[in-house]
Amino acid sequence: PYHSRMPATDIEARIKALLAERRNRLDAALASIDADPESVVRLLEAVDATVRRGGTILTCGNGGSAAEALHLAEELIGRYRGDRPPIRSMCLNADPTALTCIANDYGFEAIFARQVEAMATDLDALVIFSTSGRSPNLLAALEAARARNATTIGFLGGDGERGPRPL
């Protein structure tokens, strides 16, 4: 078994701090939904329209946001809570060979945009996840999606003041 060198009281304090941080993030997210419920409605309508027209939901993000992007794509294909037809989706983070090839040939800022250029159409939606709302590679992906008339959706933290608003 794993034995921590940290005293149990320190572990307990750390767990409580992490839970409090998660609770604060959830409270902030709920507050933003309460402040702008119309944006949630627009988001749901955009996803519904993409699915109804036979489009694909493309997702991407960096770091922990990449994990969120992967999770959304797999849940759309899987079943989430109940049986339903799968929803066509793909995470642009999922293929490390594509990521490293594109980064090597075009630079890290192009890793998602190049894939969007290859795959996105006006039937599709690009969903980005970004803690800052300003990551250059995600902003480039948004530009590429907009150039193809794909719907753009952003789950953003931070103020995103230097970048365009995805919705």
N, C-alpha and C positions, 0 to 999 in steps of 0.2 A: 504494500500500500504506500501511497504518497504521504510523506511526512513533511510538513512545512516547517521551516525554521522560524516563521513568523508566529508570535504568540496568538492564541485564539482570540484575545480581545482586539488585537490589531486586525485580524481577519474579519471579525464581526464588524468593526468600525468601517473597514474598506467596503464590505458588502452593503452596509447601510448607506454609505456615501454614493456608491454606484446606483443603488435603487432610488435615492433621492434625485440624482442627476437624471435618470430615466424619467422619473415622475415629472420633473421640471420641464423636460423636453416635450413630454406628452401634453402637459398643461399648455405649453407655448403653442404646440401644433393645434390643439383644440381651440385655443383663443384666436388663432389666425383664421380658423374655419368659421368661428362665430363672427369674427370681424368682417369676413368676406365670403359668405356662403355661396354667393353667385359664382365665384371662381371654381368651387367644387362642382357645382352643377355644370359649368362649361367643360370642365375636365371630363366628367362622366359622359356628357353628350359627345365630346370629341372621340373618346374611346369607343362608345357605342356606334357612332357613325363609321369609324374605321372598320370595325368588325362587320357591320351590316353590308358594307360595300366590298367585302372580301379582301381587305387590306391586311397588312402585317404590322404588328406592334414591334418596333425596333427599340431596344433599350441600351443604355450605356452609362457609365460613371467611372470615377477614379477611386481607388482605395476601398474604404467601407461602402461607398456609394456604388462601386462595381458589384459588390455582394448584393446590394439591394436590387440593382438592375438584373442580375442573374436570377434572383429569387422571384421577381415579378414575371420574367419570361417563363420560368419553369412552372409557376403556378397557373399561368394562362394556358399552357399546354396541358398541364396536369388537371386535377379536379378541384383543388382548393377544398371546399366544404362538401360538395355534393357532385354527383355525376352530371355532366353536361358535355356538349360537344367541345372539343379542344379549340382554343383560340390561337390562330397563327401568330407566333411571336418568335423573336430571336434576339439574344443578347450579343451585342457587338464586342463584348469583353470575352466571349466564350472560346475563341480560337487564338491561342497564344502564338501559333505560327503566323497567322495573319497580322497580329499586333506587332510582332517583332520584325516581320518583313516590311510592313508599311513604315514603322519607326526607322528602320535602317535606311530605306530608300527615300523617304519623304520627311522624316522627322516626327517626333512624338506628337506634335500638334495636329498631325494629319491622320492619326490612327483610327479615329471614328469617321471623320469626313470622307476619307477615301472609301470606306465600306458603304457609307450612305450613298455616295456617288454611284457605286456599283449596284446597289440593291433597291434603294428607295424609289417609289413612284408616287404619283398624286393620290393613290389609294391608301397609302401607308401613314403611320404616325411614328414619330421619333419621340421617345420618352427619355429625358436625361435626369440623372440624379447628381446633384452637386452641393456640397457643404457650403462652398463660398458663393456659388452662382456666377463665377467668373473664370472658370478653368478654360484656358485657350483651346484645348482640344475639344471640349464640349461646345464652346461657342462656334468653332469651325464646323462641327457636326450640325448644329442648328442652321448655320448659313447654307450648308450643302442641302439639308432637308428642305429649307424654304425655297431654294433654287429649283427644286423638283416638285414644288407645291405640295409637299407632304405636310401633314399636321404636326405641330411641335408642342410638346408638353414638358414642363419642368417641375421637378420637385427640388426646391432650392432652399438652402440655408443662407445665412449671411445677408448682405444687402444687395449683392449683385449689381452694384451701381455702375460698374464699367461695362456691363454686358447688356444685350437686348433681353427683353422679357419674353420667355418662350411661349406664353399663351397670348 
